[in-house]
Amino acid sequence: MTSAIIDFDIGRDAFGHMQIREGVWMGVPVRVARVSFTGELQYEVSVQARHAESVTASVRGPNPLACSRASAR
């Protein structure tokens, strides 16, 4: 997830632990929560059901493992 496709800053300093932001992700209204129970940088993205497939595809991109690798850094 990059700030180039979402209309608010998702960086560690700007988006604190256990906070929620609402905005627009590639034209789709989203609610993003920064959640973690072990300290890693992790997000939960909520959208209307009709947008779930397209938002999931935009997160995963052409390589589904890329998202996992990026979050592990």
N, C-alpha and C positions, 0 to 999 in steps of 0.2 A: 504494500500500500504506500503510495507516494503522495506528497502534497500537491503534485502536478495534476492529479485527477480528482482531488477533493478540495473543497473551498475553505478549509481551516488547517492550522498547523497541527500535525500529529506527532511532532518530535517530543522526546522525553521531557525536556524542560518546559515546553509550552502546554503539554497535555499530561497533567499529573495522574498518578496512580489512583484508580477507582473513580475517575471522573467520566462524565458523559458529555458528548458534543452532538449537536444536530447540524446537518448541513446538506450539501448536494455533492454526490459522487457521480461524475460523468452524466449529469442530467437527472439523476435519480435521488429523491430525498432519502437520507440515511440517518440513523442514530448509531453513533460509535461510542463504545465504552472501552476504556483502557482497564483491562482486568488482568489480575495475576494473583496467584496464591503462593508462588514460589520466587517471585522477584524478577522474572523475565519480562521483556517488553512484549505484551500480547494485547490484541484488540478483539472485541466482539462487534460485529456489524449487523445491524437490524434494518431490514427493508420490508416493504409490502411484498407479499407472496408473489405477485405477478412479476416482480423485478428480481427475484432471488437468483434465477438461473443466469441472467446476464451479469449481475454483480459478481457472482461466484466465478464466472468465466473471466471477468476482468481482473480479479485477484489472482487467479491461478495462471492466467496467460497460456501460451502455447505449451509450456512445460509444467505440469501440475506439481512437480517436486521443487520448482524454483521458489515458490512461496515458503515452503518449509526451510529451505536452505537460507533464504534471506532472513527469516525470523531467528535463525540460530546464531547469527553473527552478533 
